[in-house]
Amino acid sequence: NANAVMFCLMDVSGSMGEREKDLAKRFFVLLHLFLKRRYDRIEIVFIRHTHEAQEVDEETFFNCTQSGGTVVSTALEEMHRIIEQRYPASQWNIYAAQASDGDNSITDSERCIALLDGKLMRL
């Protein structure tokens, strides 16, 4: 399959400072360069999240901070929704990377595991 989609997920809560965002950007750039060597076509989807997630453009993704807690499952749910709508696994190789400071709502970890095991890893 010559098509790849790269999902960049990032926590943009107040605890993610400029240094953390800069490191995240470097990581995402390296991943993109790696994928460019292997695929003819790569699309990038940027999803930022706090306690809510949304798809945004690259500028907004790296330069805007929001307030709110961190609920990682919202980003996974948004990624799954976008895959279902735009990137059928039969036509796209799907890559995802998430950058955060490691914080997540204590009640959200089980939901993340369920989403990864039940939906995303099965694509």
Phi and psi restraints in degrees (range 20) as a CNS / XPLOR table:
assign (resid 1 and name C) (resid 2 and name N)
       (resid 2 and name CA) (resid 2 and name C) 1.0 -92.4 20.0 2
assign (resid 2 and name N) (resid 2 and name CA)
       (resid 2 and name C) (resid 3 and name N) 1.0 2.2 20.0 2
assign (resid 2 and name C) (resid 3 and name N)
       (resid 3 and name CA) (resid 3 and name C) 1.0 -107.6 20.0 2
assign (resid 3 and name N) (resid 3 and name CA)
       (resid 3 and name C) (resid 4 and name N) 1.0 138.0 20.0 2
assign (resid 3 and name C) (resid 4 and name N)
       (resid 4 and name CA) (resid 4 and name C) 1.0 -136.4 20.0 2
assign (resid 4 and name N) (resid 4 and name CA)
       (resid 4 and name C) (resid 5 and name N) 1.0 144.8 20.0 2
assign (resid 4 and name C) (resid 5 and name N)
       (resid 5 and name CA) (resid 5 and name C) 1.0 -120.1 20.0 2
assign (resid 5 and name N) (resid 5 and name CA)
       (resid 5 and name C) (resid 6 and name N) 1.0 135.0 20.0 2
assign (resid 5 and name C) (resid 6 and name N)
       (resid 6 and name CA) (resid 6 and name C) 1.0 -114.5 20.0 2
assign (resid 6 and name N) (resid 6 and name CA)
       (resid 6 and name C) (resid 7 and name N) 1.0 117.2 20.0 2
assign (resid 6 and name C) (resid 7 and name N)
       (resid 7 and name CA) (resid 7 and name C) 1.0 -95.5 20.0 2
assign (resid 7 and name N) (resid 7 and name CA)
       (resid 7 and name C) (resid 8 and name N) 1.0 121.6 20.0 2
assign (resid 7 and name C) (resid 8 and name N)
       (resid 8 and name CA) (resid 8 and name C) 1.0 -104.3 20.0 2
assign (resid 8 and name N) (resid 8 and name CA)
       (resid 8 and name C) (resid 9 and name N) 1.0 114.3 20.0 2
assign (resid 8 and name C) (resid 9 and name N)
       (resid 9 and name CA) (resid 9 and name C) 1.0 -111.8 20.0 2
assign (resid 9 and name N) (resid 9 and name CA)
       (resid 9 and name C) (resid 10 and name N) 1.0 134.7 20.0 2
assign (resid 9 and name C) (resid 10 and name N)
       (resid 10 and name CA) (resid 10 and name C) 1.0 -145.6 20.0 2
assign (resid 10 and name N) (resid 10 and name CA)
       (resid 10 and name C) (resid 11 and name N) 1.0 136.1 20.0 2
assign (resid 10 and name C) (resid 11 and name N)
       (resid 11 and name CA) (resid 11 and name C) 1.0 -71.4 20.0 2
assign (resid 11 and name N) (resid 11 and name CA)
       (resid 11 and name C) (resid 12 and name N) 1.0 124.4 20.0 2
assign (resid 11 and name C) (resid 12 and name N)
       (resid 12 and name CA) (resid 12 and name C) 1.0 -118.0 20.0 2
assign (resid 12 and name N) (resid 12 and name CA)
       (resid 12 and name C) (resid 13 and name N) 1.0 24.1 20.0 2
assign (resid 12 and name C) (resid 13 and name N)
       (resid 13 and name CA) (resid 13 and name C) 1.0 -68.5 20.0 2
assign (resid 13 and name N) (resid 13 and name CA)
       (resid 13 and name C) (resid 14 and name N) 1.0 170.1 20.0 2
assign (resid 13 and name C) (resid 14 and name N)
       (resid 14 and name CA) (resid 14 and name C) 1.0 -59.0 20.0 2
assign (resid 14 and name N) (resid 14 and name CA)
       (resid 14 and name C) (resid 15 and name N) 1.0 -24.0 20.0 2
assign (resid 14 and name C) (resid 15 and name N)
       (resid 15 and name CA) (resid 15 and name C) 1.0 -75.0 20.0 2
assign (resid 15 and name N) (resid 15 and name CA)
       (resid 15 and name C) (resid 16 and name N) 1.0 -11.2 20.0 2
assign (resid 15 and name C) (resid 16 and name N)
       (resid 16 and name CA) (resid 16 and name C) 1.0 -90.9 20.0 2
assign (resid 16 and name N) (resid 16 and name CA)
       (resid 16 and name C) (resid 17 and name N) 1.0 100.9 20.0 2
assign (resid 16 and name C) (resid 17 and name N)
       (resid 17 and name CA) (resid 17 and name C) 1.0 -83.2 20.0 2
assign (resid 17 and name N) (resid 17 and name CA)
       (resid 17 and name C) (resid 18 and name N) 1.0 -176.8 20.0 2
assign (resid 17 and name C) (resid 18 and name N)
       (resid 18 and name CA) (resid 18 and name C) 1.0 -63.6 20.0 2
assign (resid 18 and name N) (resid 18 and name CA)
       (resid 18 and name C) (resid 19 and name N) 1.0 -37.9 20.0 2
assign (resid 18 and name C) (resid 19 and name N)
       (resid 19 and name CA) (resid 19 and name C) 1.0 -62.2 20.0 2
assign (resid 19 and name N) (resid 19 and name CA)
       (resid 19 and name C) (resid 20 and name N) 1.0 -45.5 20.0 2
assign (resid 19 and name C) (resid 20 and name N)
       (resid 20 and name CA) (resid 20 and name C) 1.0 -63.3 20.0 2
assign (resid 20 and name N) (resid 20 and name CA)
       (resid 20 and name C) (resid 21 and name N) 1.0 -40.8 20.0 2
assign (resid 20 and name C) (resid 21 and name N)
       (resid 21 and name CA) (resid 21 and name C) 1.0 -66.8 20.0 2
assign (resid 21 and name N) (resid 21 and name CA)
       (resid 21 and name C) (resid 22 and name N) 1.0 -36.8 20.0 2
assign (resid 21 and name C) (resid 22 and name N)
       (resid 22 and name CA) (resid 22 and name C) 1.0 -65.4 20.0 2
assign (resid 22 and name N) (resid 22 and name CA)
       (resid 22 and name C) (resid 23 and name N) 1.0 -43.2 20.0 2
assign (resid 22 and name C) (resid 23 and name N)
       (resid 23 and name CA) (resid 23 and name C) 1.0 -62.5 20.0 2
assign (resid 23 and name N) (resid 23 and name CA)
       (resid 23 and name C) (resid 24 and name N) 1.0 -40.3 20.0 2
assign (resid 23 and name C) (resid 24 and name N)
       (resid 24 and name CA) (resid 24 and name C) 1.0 -62.0 20.0 2
assign (resid 24 and name N) (resid 24 and name CA)
       (resid 24 and name C) (resid 25 and name N) 1.0 -44.1 20.0 2
assign (resid 24 and name C) (resid 25 and name N)
       (resid 25 and name CA) (resid 25 and name C) 1.0 -61.6 20.0 2
assign (resid 25 and name N) (resid 25 and name CA)
       (resid 25 and name C) (resid 26 and name N) 1.0 -43.0 20.0 2
assign (resid 25 and name C) (resid 26 and name N)
       (resid 26 and name CA) (resid 26 and name C) 1.0 -61.1 20.0 2
assign (resid 26 and name N) (resid 26 and name CA)
       (resid 26 and name C) (resid 27 and name N) 1.0 -42.2 20.0 2
assign (resid 26 and name C) (resid 27 and name N)
       (resid 27 and name CA) (resid 27 and name C) 1.0 -62.6 20.0 2
assign (resid 27 and name N) (resid 27 and name CA)
       (resid 27 and name C) (resid 28 and name N) 1.0 -47.4 20.0 2
assign (resid 27 and name C) (resid 28 and name N)
       (resid 28 and name CA) (resid 28 and name C) 1.0 -63.1 20.0 2
assign (resid 28 and name N) (resid 28 and name CA)
       (resid 28 and name C) (resid 29 and name N) 1.0 -38.3 20.0 2
assign (resid 28 and name C) (resid 29 and name N)
       (resid 29 and name CA) (resid 29 and name C) 1.0 -63.6 20.0 2
assign (resid 29 and name N) (resid 29 and name CA)
       (resid 29 and name C) (resid 30 and name N) 1.0 -44.2 20.0 2
assign (resid 29 and name C) (resid 30 and name N)
       (resid 30 and name CA) (resid 30 and name C) 1.0 -62.6 20.0 2
assign (resid 30 and name N) (resid 30 and name CA)
       (resid 30 and name C) (resid 31 and name N) 1.0 -41.8 20.0 2
assign (resid 30 and name C) (resid 31 and name N)
       (resid 31 and name CA) (resid 31 and name C) 1.0 -62.7 20.0 2
assign (resid 31 and name N) (resid 31 and name CA)
       (resid 31 and name C) (resid 32 and name N) 1.0 -42.0 20.0 2
assign (resid 31 and name C) (resid 32 and name N)
       (resid 32 and name CA) (resid 32 and name C) 1.0 -62.1 20.0 2
assign (resid 32 and name N) (resid 32 and name CA)
       (resid 32 and name C) (resid 33 and name N) 1.0 -44.0 20.0 2
assign (resid 32 and name C) (resid 33 and name N)
       (resid 33 and name CA) (resid 33 and name C) 1.0 -61.4 20.0 2
assign (resid 33 and name N) (resid 33 and name CA)
       (resid 33 and name C) (resid 34 and name N) 1.0 -40.8 20.0 2
assign (resid 33 and name C) (resid 34 and name N)
       (resid 34 and name CA) (resid 34 and name C) 1.0 -60.0 20.0 2
assign (resid 34 and name N) (resid 34 and name CA)
       (resid 34 and name C) (resid 35 and name N) 1.0 -47.5 20.0 2
assign (resid 34 and name C) (resid 35 and name N)
       (resid 35 and name CA) (resid 35 and name C) 1.0 -68.3 20.0 2
assign (resid 35 and name N) (resid 35 and name CA)
       (resid 35 and name C) (resid 36 and name N) 1.0 -34.1 20.0 2
assign (resid 35 and name C) (resid 36 and name N)
       (resid 36 and name CA) (resid 36 and name C) 1.0 -60.7 20.0 2
assign (resid 36 and name N) (resid 36 and name CA)
       (resid 36 and name C) (resid 37 and name N) 1.0 -28.3 20.0 2
assign (resid 36 and name C) (resid 37 and name N)
       (resid 37 and name CA) (resid 37 and name C) 1.0 -75.4 20.0 2
assign (resid 37 and name N) (resid 37 and name CA)
       (resid 37 and name C) (resid 38 and name N) 1.0 -15.7 20.0 2
assign (resid 37 and name C) (resid 38 and name N)
       (resid 38 and name CA) (resid 38 and name C) 1.0 -114.4 20.0 2
assign (resid 38 and name N) (resid 38 and name CA)
       (resid 38 and name C) (resid 39 and name N) 1.0 -12.8 20.0 2
assign (resid 38 and name C) (resid 39 and name N)
       (resid 39 and name CA) (resid 39 and name C) 1.0 -130.8 20.0 2
assign (resid 39 and name N) (resid 39 and name CA)
       (resid 39 and name C) (resid 40 and name N) 1.0 145.3 20.0 2
assign (resid 39 and name C) (resid 40 and name N)
       (resid 40 and name CA) (resid 40 and name C) 1.0 -73.9 20.0 2
assign (resid 40 and name N) (resid 40 and name CA)
       (resid 40 and name C) (resid 41 and name N) 1.0 -35.0 20.0 2
assign (resid 40 and name C) (resid 41 and name N)
       (resid 41 and name CA) (resid 41 and name C) 1.0 -132.7 20.0 2
assign (resid 41 and name N) (resid 41 and name CA)
       (resid 41 and name C) (resid 42 and name N) 1.0 126.6 20.0 2
assign (resid 41 and name C) (resid 42 and name N)
       (resid 42 and name CA) (resid 42 and name C) 1.0 -130.6 20.0 2
assign (resid 42 and name N) (resid 42 and name CA)
       (resid 42 and name C) (resid 43 and name N) 1.0 129.5 20.0 2
assign (resid 42 and name C) (resid 43 and name N)
       (resid 43 and name CA) (resid 43 and name C) 1.0 -111.5 20.0 2
assign (resid 43 and name N) (resid 43 and name CA)
       (resid 43 and name C) (resid 44 and name N) 1.0 146.7 20.0 2
assign (resid 43 and name C) (resid 44 and name N)
       (resid 44 and name CA) (resid 44 and name C) 1.0 -117.7 20.0 2
assign (resid 44 and name N) (resid 44 and name CA)
       (resid 44 and name C) (resid 45 and name N) 1.0 132.8 20.0 2
assign (resid 44 and name C) (resid 45 and name N)
       (resid 45 and name CA) (resid 45 and name C) 1.0 -118.2 20.0 2
assign (resid 45 and name N) (resid 45 and name CA)
       (resid 45 and name C) (resid 46 and name N) 1.0 125.8 20.0 2
assign (resid 45 and name C) (resid 46 and name N)
       (resid 46 and name CA) (resid 46 and name C) 1.0 -103.7 20.0 2
assign (resid 46 and name N) (resid 46 and name CA)
       (resid 46 and name C) (resid 47 and name N) 1.0 122.7 20.0 2
assign (resid 46 and name C) (resid 47 and name N)
       (resid 47 and name CA) (resid 47 and name C) 1.0 -125.1 20.0 2
assign (resid 47 and name N) (resid 47 and name CA)
       (resid 47 and name C) (resid 48 and name N) 1.0 119.6 20.0 2
assign (resid 47 and name C) (resid 48 and name N)
       (resid 48 and name CA) (resid 48 and name C) 1.0 -105.2 20.0 2
assign (resid 48 and name N) (resid 48 and name CA)
       (resid 48 and name C) (resid 49 and name N) 1.0 154.8 20.0 2
assign (resid 48 and name C) (resid 49 and name N)
       (resid 49 and name CA) (resid 49 and name C) 1.0 -152.6 20.0 2
assign (resid 49 and name N) (resid 49 and name CA)
       (resid 49 and name C) (resid 50 and name N) 1.0 150.9 20.0 2
assign (resid 49 and name C) (resid 50 and name N)
       (resid 50 and name CA) (resid 50 and name C) 1.0 -124.2 20.0 2
assign (resid 50 and name N) (resid 50 and name CA)
       (resid 50 and name C) (resid 51 and name N) 1.0 -109.3 20.0 2
assign (resid 50 and name C) (resid 51 and name N)
       (resid 51 and name CA) (resid 51 and name C) 1.0 -89.7 20.0 2
assign (resid 51 and name N) (resid 51 and name CA)
       (resid 51 and name C) (resid 52 and name N) 1.0 -5.7 20.0 2
assign (resid 51 and name C) (resid 52 and name N)
       (resid 52 and name CA) (resid 52 and name C) 1.0 -131.6 20.0 2
assign (resid 52 and name N) (resid 52 and name CA)
       (resid 52 and name C) (resid 53 and name N) 1.0 154.6 20.0 2
assign (resid 52 and name C) (resid 53 and name N)
       (resid 53 and name CA) (resid 53 and name C) 1.0 -123.3 20.0 2
assign (resid 53 and name N) (resid 53 and name CA)
       (resid 53 and name C) (resid 54 and name N) 1.0 149.8 20.0 2
assign (resid 53 and name C) (resid 54 and name N)
       (resid 54 and name CA) (resid 54 and name C) 1.0 -153.7 20.0 2
assign (resid 54 and name N) (resid 54 and name CA)
       (resid 54 and name C) (resid 55 and name N) 1.0 147.7 20.0 2
assign (resid 54 and name C) (resid 55 and name N)
       (resid 55 and name CA) (resid 55 and name C) 1.0 -77.9 20.0 2
assign (resid 55 and name N) (resid 55 and name CA)
       (resid 55 and name C) (resid 56 and name N) 1.0 134.8 20.0 2
assign (resid 55 and name C) (resid 56 and name N)
       (resid 56 and name CA) (resid 56 and name C) 1.0 -138.7 20.0 2
assign (resid 56 and name N) (resid 56 and name CA)
       (resid 56 and name C) (resid 57 and name N) 1.0 172.5 20.0 2
assign (resid 56 and name C) (resid 57 and name N)
       (resid 57 and name CA) (resid 57 and name C) 1.0 -81.2 20.0 2
assign (resid 57 and name N) (resid 57 and name CA)
       (resid 57 and name C) (resid 58 and name N) 1.0 170.0 20.0 2
assign (resid 57 and name C) (resid 58 and name N)
       (resid 58 and name CA) (resid 58 and name C) 1.0 -60.8 20.0 2
assign (resid 58 and name N) (resid 58 and name CA)
       (resid 58 and name C) (resid 59 and name N) 1.0 -42.6 20.0 2
assign (resid 58 and name C) (resid 59 and name N)
       (resid 59 and name CA) (resid 59 and name C) 1.0 -59.3 20.0 2
assign (resid 59 and name N) (resid 59 and name CA)
       (resid 59 and name C) (resid 60 and name N) 1.0 -49.3 20.0 2
assign (resid 59 and name C) (resid 60 and name N)
       (resid 60 and name CA) (resid 60 and name C) 1.0 -63.9 20.0 2
assign (resid 60 and name N) (resid 60 and name CA)
       (resid 60 and name C) (resid 61 and name N) 1.0 -40.4 20.0 2
assign (resid 60 and name C) (resid 61 and name N)
       (resid 61 and name CA) (resid 61 and name C) 1.0 -56.4 20.0 2
assign (resid 61 and name N) (resid 61 and name CA)
       (resid 61 and name C) (resid 62 and name N) 1.0 -46.6 20.0 2
assign (resid 61 and name C) (resid 62 and name N)
       (resid 62 and name CA) (resid 62 and name C) 1.0 -91.8 20.0 2
assign (resid 62 and name N) (resid 62 and name CA)
       (resid 62 and name C) (resid 63 and name N) 1.0 -13.8 20.0 2
assign (resid 62 and name C) (resid 63 and name N)
       (resid 63 and name CA) (resid 63 and name C) 1.0 -119.9 20.0 2
assign (resid 63 and name N) (resid 63 and name CA)
       (resid 63 and name C) (resid 64 and name N) 1.0 -1.0 20.0 2
assign (resid 63 and name C) (resid 64 and name N)
       (resid 64 and name CA) (resid 64 and name C) 1.0 -115.7 20.0 2
assign (resid 64 and name N) (resid 64 and name CA)
       (resid 64 and name C) (resid 65 and name N) 1.0 137.1 20.0 2
assign (resid 64 and name C) (resid 65 and name N)
       (resid 65 and name CA) (resid 65 and name C) 1.0 -111.9 20.0 2
assign (resid 65 and name N) (resid 65 and name CA)
       (resid 65 and name C) (resid 66 and name N) 1.0 145.3 20.0 2
assign (resid 65 and name C) (resid 66 and name N)
       (resid 66 and name CA) (resid 66 and name C) 1.0 -123.5 20.0 2
assign (resid 66 and name N) (resid 66 and name CA)
       (resid 66 and name C) (resid 67 and name N) 1.0 163.6 20.0 2
assign (resid 66 and name C) (resid 67 and name N)
       (resid 67 and name CA) (resid 67 and name C) 1.0 -100.1 20.0 2
assign (resid 67 and name N) (resid 67 and name CA)
       (resid 67 and name C) (resid 68 and name N) 1.0 160.8 20.0 2
assign (resid 67 and name C) (resid 68 and name N)
       (resid 68 and name CA) (resid 68 and name C) 1.0 129.1 20.0 2
assign (resid 68 and name N) (resid 68 and name CA)
       (resid 68 and name C) (resid 69 and name N) 1.0 165.7 20.0 2
assign (resid 68 and name C) (resid 69 and name N)
       (resid 69 and name CA) (resid 69 and name C) 1.0 -75.9 20.0 2
assign (resid 69 and name N) (resid 69 and name CA)
       (resid 69 and name C) (resid 70 and name N) 1.0 -178.4 20.0 2
assign (resid 69 and name C) (resid 70 and name N)
       (resid 70 and name CA) (resid 70 and name C) 1.0 -112.8 20.0 2
assign (resid 70 and name N) (resid 70 and name CA)
       (resid 70 and name C) (resid 71 and name N) 1.0 120.7 20.0 2
assign (resid 70 and name C) (resid 71 and name N)
       (resid 71 and name CA) (resid 71 and name C) 1.0 -130.2 20.0 2
assign (resid 71 and name N) (resid 71 and name CA)
       (resid 71 and name C) (resid 72 and name N) 1.0 95.6 20.0 2
assign (resid 71 and name C) (resid 72 and name N)
       (resid 72 and name CA) (resid 72 and name C) 1.0 -62.2 20.0 2
assign (resid 72 and name N) (resid 72 and name CA)
       (resid 72 and name C) (resid 73 and name N) 1.0 -34.2 20.0 2
assign (resid 72 and name C) (resid 73 and name N)
       (resid 73 and name CA) (resid 73 and name C) 1.0 -58.9 20.0 2
assign (resid 73 and name N) (resid 73 and name CA)
       (resid 73 and name C) (resid 74 and name N) 1.0 -26.5 20.0 2
assign (resid 73 and name C) (resid 74 and name N)
       (resid 74 and name CA) (resid 74 and name C) 1.0 -63.8 20.0 2
assign (resid 74 and name N) (resid 74 and name CA)
       (resid 74 and name C) (resid 75 and name N) 1.0 -36.7 20.0 2
assign (resid 74 and name C) (resid 75 and name N)
       (resid 75 and name CA) (resid 75 and name C) 1.0 -70.2 20.0 2
assign (resid 75 and name N) (resid 75 and name CA)
       (resid 75 and name C) (resid 76 and name N) 1.0 -39.5 20.0 2
assign (resid 75 and name C) (resid 76 and name N)
       (resid 76 and name CA) (resid 76 and name C) 1.0 -65.4 20.0 2
assign (resid 76 and name N) (resid 76 and name CA)
       (resid 76 and name C) (resid 77 and name N) 1.0 -39.9 20.0 2
assign (resid 76 and name C) (resid 77 and name N)
       (resid 77 and name CA) (resid 77 and name C) 1.0 -64.3 20.0 2
assign (resid 77 and name N) (resid 77 and name CA)
       (resid 77 and name C) (resid 78 and name N) 1.0 -42.0 20.0 2
assign (resid 77 and name C) (resid 78 and name N)
       (resid 78 and name CA) (resid 78 and name C) 1.0 -65.2 20.0 2
assign (resid 78 and name N) (resid 78 and name CA)
       (resid 78 and name C) (resid 79 and name N) 1.0 -41.2 20.0 2
assign (resid 78 and name C) (resid 79 and name N)
       (resid 79 and name CA) (resid 79 and name C) 1.0 -61.1 20.0 2
assign (resid 79 and name N) (resid 79 and name CA)
       (resid 79 and name C) (resid 80 and name N) 1.0 -44.9 20.0 2
assign (resid 79 and name C) (resid 80 and name N)
       (resid 80 and name CA) (resid 80 and name C) 1.0 -61.9 20.0 2
assign (resid 80 and name N) (resid 80 and name CA)
       (resid 80 and name C) (resid 81 and name N) 1.0 -42.1 20.0 2
assign (resid 80 and name C) (resid 81 and name N)
       (resid 81 and name CA) (resid 81 and name C) 1.0 -60.2 20.0 2
assign (resid 81 and name N) (resid 81 and name CA)
       (resid 81 and name C) (resid 82 and name N) 1.0 -44.5 20.0 2
assign (resid 81 and name C) (resid 82 and name N)
       (resid 82 and name CA) (resid 82 and name C) 1.0 -66.7 20.0 2
assign (resid 82 and name N) (resid 82 and name CA)
       (resid 82 and name C) (resid 83 and name N) 1.0 -42.0 20.0 2
assign (resid 82 and name C) (resid 83 and name N)
       (resid 83 and name CA) (resid 83 and name C) 1.0 -58.7 20.0 2
assign (resid 83 and name N) (resid 83 and name CA)
       (resid 83 and name C) (resid 84 and name N) 1.0 -47.9 20.0 2
assign (resid 83 and name C) (resid 84 and name N)
       (resid 84 and name CA) (resid 84 and name C) 1.0 -59.5 20.0 2
assign (resid 84 and name N) (resid 84 and name CA)
       (resid 84 and name C) (resid 85 and name N) 1.0 -36.2 20.0 2
assign (resid 84 and name C) (resid 85 and name N)
       (resid 85 and name CA) (resid 85 and name C) 1.0 -83.0 20.0 2
assign (resid 85 and name N) (resid 85 and name CA)
       (resid 85 and name C) (resid 86 and name N) 1.0 -36.9 20.0 2
assign (resid 85 and name C) (resid 86 and name N)
       (resid 86 and name CA) (resid 86 and name C) 1.0 -125.0 20.0 2
assign (resid 86 and name N) (resid 86 and name CA)
       (resid 86 and name C) (resid 87 and name N) 1.0 -19.4 20.0 2
assign (resid 86 and name C) (resid 87 and name N)
       (resid 87 and name CA) (resid 87 and name C) 1.0 -131.0 20.0 2
assign (resid 87 and name N) (resid 87 and name CA)
       (resid 87 and name C) (resid 88 and name N) 1.0 75.5 20.0 2
assign (resid 87 and name C) (resid 88 and name N)
       (resid 88 and name CA) (resid 88 and name C) 1.0 -60.3 20.0 2
assign (resid 88 and name N) (resid 88 and name CA)
       (resid 88 and name C) (resid 89 and name N) 1.0 133.6 20.0 2
assign (resid 88 and name C) (resid 89 and name N)
       (resid 89 and name CA) (resid 89 and name C) 1.0 -60.7 20.0 2
assign (resid 89 and name N) (resid 89 and name CA)
       (resid 89 and name C) (resid 90 and name N) 1.0 -22.5 20.0 2
assign (resid 89 and name C) (resid 90 and name N)
       (resid 90 and name CA) (resid 90 and name C) 1.0 -72.1 20.0 2
assign (resid 90 and name N) (resid 90 and name CA)
       (resid 90 and name C) (resid 91 and name N) 1.0 -17.4 20.0 2
assign (resid 90 and name C) (resid 91 and name N)
       (resid 91 and name CA) (resid 91 and name C) 1.0 -116.8 20.0 2
assign (resid 91 and name N) (resid 91 and name CA)
       (resid 91 and name C) (resid 92 and name N) 1.0 -12.5 20.0 2
assign (resid 91 and name C) (resid 92 and name N)
       (resid 92 and name CA) (resid 92 and name C) 1.0 -133.0 20.0 2
assign (resid 92 and name N) (resid 92 and name CA)
       (resid 92 and name C) (resid 93 and name N) 1.0 139.7 20.0 2
assign (resid 92 and name C) (resid 93 and name N)
       (resid 93 and name CA) (resid 93 and name C) 1.0 -88.7 20.0 2
assign (resid 93 and name N) (resid 93 and name CA)
       (resid 93 and name C) (resid 94 and name N) 1.0 129.6 20.0 2
assign (resid 93 and name C) (resid 94 and name N)
       (resid 94 and name CA) (resid 94 and name C) 1.0 -110.8 20.0 2
assign (resid 94 and name N) (resid 94 and name CA)
       (resid 94 and name C) (resid 95 and name N) 1.0 125.9 20.0 2
assign (resid 94 and name C) (resid 95 and name N)
       (resid 95 and name CA) (resid 95 and name C) 1.0 -122.2 20.0 2
assign (resid 95 and name N) (resid 95 and name CA)
       (resid 95 and name C) (resid 96 and name N) 1.0 144.7 20.0 2
assign (resid 95 and name C) (resid 96 and name N)
       (resid 96 and name CA) (resid 96 and name C) 1.0 -141.5 20.0 2
assign (resid 96 and name N) (resid 96 and name CA)
       (resid 96 and name C) (resid 97 and name N) 1.0 142.3 20.0 2
assign (resid 96 and name C) (resid 97 and name N)
       (resid 97 and name CA) (resid 97 and name C) 1.0 -141.2 20.0 2
assign (resid 97 and name N) (resid 97 and name CA)
       (resid 97 and name C) (resid 98 and name N) 1.0 140.3 20.0 2
assign (resid 97 and name C) (resid 98 and name N)
       (resid 98 and name CA) (resid 98 and name C) 1.0 -122.8 20.0 2
assign (resid 98 and name N) (resid 98 and name CA)
       (resid 98 and name C) (resid 99 and name N) 1.0 136.1 20.0 2
assign (resid 98 and name C) (resid 99 and name N)
       (resid 99 and name CA) (resid 99 and name C) 1.0 -116.3 20.0 2
assign (resid 99 and name N) (resid 99 and name CA)
       (resid 99 and name C) (resid 100 and name N) 1.0 131.9 20.0 2
assign (resid 99 and name C) (resid 100 and name N)
       (resid 100 and name CA) (resid 100 and name C) 1.0 -160.0 20.0 2
assign (resid 100 and name N) (resid 100 and name CA)
       (resid 100 and name C) (resid 101 and name N) 1.0 177.1 20.0 2
assign (resid 100 and name C) (resid 101 and name N)
       (resid 101 and name CA) (resid 101 and name C) 1.0 -91.4 20.0 2
assign (resid 101 and name N) (resid 101 and name CA)
       (resid 101 and name C) (resid 102 and name N) 1.0 5.9 20.0 2
assign (resid 101 and name C) (resid 102 and name N)
       (resid 102 and name CA) (resid 102 and name C) 1.0 94.8 20.0 2
assign (resid 102 and name N) (resid 102 and name CA)
       (resid 102 and name C) (resid 103 and name N) 1.0 -8.6 20.0 2
assign (resid 102 and name C) (resid 103 and name N)
       (resid 103 and name CA) (resid 103 and name C) 1.0 -76.9 20.0 2
assign (resid 103 and name N) (resid 103 and name CA)
       (resid 103 and name C) (resid 104 and name N) 1.0 145.4 20.0 2
assign (resid 103 and name C) (resid 104 and name N)
       (resid 104 and name CA) (resid 104 and name C) 1.0 -157.2 20.0 2
assign (resid 104 and name N) (resid 104 and name CA)
       (resid 104 and name C) (resid 105 and name N) 1.0 149.7 20.0 2
assign (resid 104 and name C) (resid 105 and name N)
       (resid 105 and name CA) (resid 105 and name C) 1.0 -55.4 20.0 2
assign (resid 105 and name N) (resid 105 and name CA)
       (resid 105 and name C) (resid 106 and name N) 1.0 133.8 20.0 2
assign (resid 105 and name C) (resid 106 and name N)
       (resid 106 and name CA) (resid 106 and name C) 1.0 -60.8 20.0 2
assign (resid 106 and name N) (resid 106 and name CA)
       (resid 106 and name C) (resid 107 and name N) 1.0 -25.0 20.0 2
assign (resid 106 and name C) (resid 107 and name N)
       (resid 107 and name CA) (resid 107 and name C) 1.0 -88.8 20.0 2
assign (resid 107 and name N) (resid 107 and name CA)
       (resid 107 and name C) (resid 108 and name N) 1.0 0.7 20.0 2
assign (resid 107 and name C) (resid 108 and name N)
       (resid 108 and name CA) (resid 108 and name C) 1.0 -99.7 20.0 2
assign (resid 108 and name N) (resid 108 and name CA)
       (resid 108 and name C) (resid 109 and name N) 1.0 -17.1 20.0 2
assign (resid 108 and name C) (resid 109 and name N)
       (resid 109 and name CA) (resid 109 and name C) 1.0 -59.7 20.0 2
assign (resid 109 and name N) (resid 109 and name CA)
       (resid 109 and name C) (resid 110 and name N) 1.0 -42.5 20.0 2
assign (resid 109 and name C) (resid 110 and name N)
       (resid 110 and name CA) (resid 110 and name C) 1.0 -63.1 20.0 2
assign (resid 110 and name N) (resid 110 and name CA)
       (resid 110 and name C) (resid 111 and name N) 1.0 -38.0 20.0 2
assign (resid 110 and name C) (resid 111 and name N)
       (resid 111 and name CA) (resid 111 and name C) 1.0 -63.8 20.0 2
assign (resid 111 and name N) (resid 111 and name CA)
       (resid 111 and name C) (resid 112 and name N) 1.0 -41.9 20.0 2
assign (resid 111 and name C) (resid 112 and name N)
       (resid 112 and name CA) (resid 112 and name C) 1.0 -60.6 20.0 2
assign (resid 112 and name N) (resid 112 and name CA)
       (resid 112 and name C) (resid 113 and name N) 1.0 -45.8 20.0 2
assign (resid 112 and name C) (resid 113 and name N)
       (resid 113 and name CA) (resid 113 and name C) 1.0 -61.1 20.0 2
assign (resid 113 and name N) (resid 113 and name CA)
       (resid 113 and name C) (resid 114 and name N) 1.0 -43.8 20.0 2
assign (resid 113 and name C) (resid 114 and name N)
       (resid 114 and name CA) (resid 114 and name C) 1.0 -62.7 20.0 2
assign (resid 114 and name N) (resid 114 and name CA)
       (resid 114 and name C) (resid 115 and name N) 1.0 -41.2 20.0 2
assign (resid 114 and name C) (resid 115 and name N)
       (resid 115 and name CA) (resid 115 and name C) 1.0 -66.3 20.0 2
assign (resid 115 and name N) (resid 115 and name CA)
       (resid 115 and name C) (resid 116 and name N) 1.0 -44.5 20.0 2
assign (resid 115 and name C) (resid 116 and name N)
       (resid 116 and name CA) (resid 116 and name C) 1.0 -65.6 20.0 2
assign (resid 116 and name N) (resid 116 and name CA)
       (resid 116 and name C) (resid 117 and name N) 1.0 -51.0 20.0 2
assign (resid 116 and name C) (resid 117 and name N)
       (resid 117 and name CA) (resid 117 and name C) 1.0 -70.3 20.0 2
assign (resid 117 and name N) (resid 117 and name CA)
       (resid 117 and name C) (resid 118 and name N) 1.0 -40.9 20.0 2
assign (resid 117 and name C) (resid 118 and name N)
       (resid 118 and name CA) (resid 118 and name C) 1.0 -84.5 20.0 2
assign (resid 118 and name N) (resid 118 and name CA)
       (resid 118 and name C) (resid 119 and name N) 1.0 -26.7 20.0 2
assign (resid 118 and name C) (resid 119 and name N)
       (resid 119 and name CA) (resid 119 and name C) 1.0 -126.8 20.0 2
assign (resid 119 and name N) (resid 119 and name CA)
       (resid 119 and name C) (resid 120 and name N) 1.0 -59.8 20.0 2
assign (resid 119 and name C) (resid 120 and name N)
       (resid 120 and name CA) (resid 120 and name C) 1.0 -70.1 20.0 2
assign (resid 120 and name N) (resid 120 and name CA)
       (resid 120 and name C) (resid 121 and name N) 1.0 -41.1 20.0 2
assign (resid 120 and name C) (resid 121 and name N)
       (resid 121 and name CA) (resid 121 and name C) 1.0 -73.9 20.0 2
assign (resid 121 and name N) (resid 121 and name CA)
       (resid 121 and name C) (resid 122 and name N) 1.0 -10.5 20.0 2
assign (resid 121 and name C) (resid 122 and name N)
       (resid 122 and name CA) (resid 122 and name C) 1.0 -90.9 20.0 2
assign (resid 122 and name N) (resid 122 and name CA)
       (resid 122 and name C) (resid 123 and name N) 1.0 -5.4 20.0 2
